[in-house]
């Protein structure tokens, strides 16, 4: 498997996991980053559209065949209407947990059971394919440093870079070139990035 076959939320789930600090946290909570990626993927596939800043399903019966995306699409369909920024945070851990399970099933993450304080059960996730993730990370860094011309970025790569940059992932450094023009669904991606930037700023201020 190459990272080119991975969905946007799967890529972001891998990027958010620091190989040296598997339990570490970045300024913007990783579960919100993964949720933003899933929303962007559904918009990219034409299954969610923007209706006056509201994330709106095109067809209540549509399915993708991807358990993560279908779970989120079902949640949006069954819930009251919300804007993109609200959906970035609302019950976001459901999507993040589903992405982790998917990555474990695909052999990209190892799930290691352990006990906190020798008593409380916990699961720690570690990269199973570090070379693949390193290539994805470098590709994203190059986009955010402006080393890859925007016109050469695919919509998926640009979306991943834009969202990861907005979340201020420590593994990508501090470069934040604006690549949203190549993302497709530009206004939606900008809304998602704004939500991630606000979460990152809040987390950094309270760290």
Secondary structure, 3 states (H helix, E strand, C coil): CCHHHCCHHHHHHHHCCECCECCCCCCCCHHHHHHHHHHHHHHHCCCEEEECCEEEECCCCCCCCCHHHHHHHHHHHHCCCCEHHHHHHCCHHHHHHHHHHHHHHCCCEEEEEEEECCCEEEEEEEECCHHHHHHHHHHHHHHHCCCCCHHHCCHHHHHHHHHHHHCCCHHHCCCCCCCHHHCCCHHHHHHHHHHHHHHHHHHHHHC
